[in-house]
Amino acid sequence: MITRYLVKPGNALKGRFPVPGDKSISHRSVILGALAENVTEVEGLLEGEDVLATIAAFRAMGVQMEGPVNGYLRIHGVGLHGLKAPQVPLDCGNSGTAMRLLSGVLAGQAFASTLVGDSSLQKRPMGRVLKPLTAMGADIQSQDGKAPLHIHGKPLQGLHYEMPVASAQVKSAVLLAGLYARGKTCVTEPAPTRDHSERMLKGFGYAVSRQENRACLEGGGQLTGQRIQVPGDISSAAFFLLGASITPGSDLLLEGVGINPTRTGIIEILTRMGARIDLTALREIGGEPVADIRVRYAPLQGIEVPPHLVPLAIDEFPALFIAAACAKTPTTISGAEELRVKESDRIAVMAAGLRALGVAVEEQPDGAVITPSTLCGGQVDSHGDHRIAMAFAMAGQVASGDVEILDCANVATSFPGFPALARQAGLRLEVLNA
């Protein structure tokens, strides 16, 4: 299905509603639930295509699951050593999280497997996860460090790995492989990344030690099934934080959003730009901090984004590019070279899209300088990147003319209900299919 969005300049965004379940936590719920003893029940699961790919992979390895229905999934765990050899390649679709985390799980199995993905995923670099796994004794063949990955499971040895680039997916893959390794496995990260894996491993009863920037675990333990409530995804909330911040008269309340401190860079950066964001009803659900987030329109100022906040907002930069384009002064982004190896080269694609709407963008190898301007109407190519499509949809709210966004089908990977929820909030968005 070829999907385009057409967004007409609109009115203020209003209302209160929850956002879909957190994608990162949903993936990990499925993985650890499958590897645990006994039953795991998950509520609030994101039923996007990325998470469904992870579910399908474990079903292909003999794990019985009921659902998902309305966010509820019941997983009959098989234990760490109960997976069966899949009879077909495991298709990760568009999900880098699925491919990288599954590679960690599969490296220590007693069977061979193959991970494949769509055309976009097969272009993404997997070498950064293959290197530490290979150092642990994994046997993984690839084509120049890219999918498909042919994994011949074998016994692994614990590793003390210092990541050259901050990456939660690499950290998680190594820790998951560490479950199957002899001895201790430690990962040291150069900057904080999301810590959902460490929190959830502890929730499943597996001992994980954390000292400053290092996480460690011993192989040979056991996971015990749990009941999990997945909070709302702050990466999905980010588009509504953006839309309300840049549209005069807007006032939104986003209910039950996860505010894990390794994920709140988007809030801190927007607040530094002058956004009016308030956290209310703070609580903890399943070991994760959660809040209702109120956001109202406020004039934004450009800033130099502090480098230490970049890893804490790495998935939200498409929204931040739009915020910068709507500010009153230029914004400088640096230290974000990771954006070039996401679902698309997000620096290049965002720069091209903003230029198509009349905004001056100076690309840098690790970021960009964005000089704000009144957004004009025009056509933008999202290059199949779900977060870029949703970011430009919000840009259309304040453009001087209609904004057409090409190649939007992959929005279903992370936010399948985005068009309906955006229209509910007041966005004049039309989905055009061919």
Secondary structure, DSSP 8 states (H G I E B T S, - for coil): --EEEEEE-----EEEEE--B-HHHHHHHHHHHHHSBSEEEEES---SHHHHHHHHHHHHTT-EEEEEETTEEEEE---TT-----SS-EE-TT-HHHHHHHHHHHTTSSSEEEEE--TTGGGS--HHHHHHHHHTT-EEEEETTEEEEEEE---EE--EEE-SS--HHHHHHHHHHHTTEESEEEEE-SS----HHHHHHHHTT---EEETTEEEEESS---B--EEE--B-HHHHHHHHHHHHHSTT-EEEEEEEE--TTTTHHHHHHHHTT-EEEEEEEEEETTEEEEEEEEE-------B--GGGSGGGGGGHHHHHHHHHTSSS-EEE-S-GGGGGSSS-HHHHHHHHHHHTT-EEEEETTEEEEE------EEEE-TT-HHHHHHHHHHTTTSSS-EEEE--GGGGGT-TTHHHHHHHHT-EEEEEE-
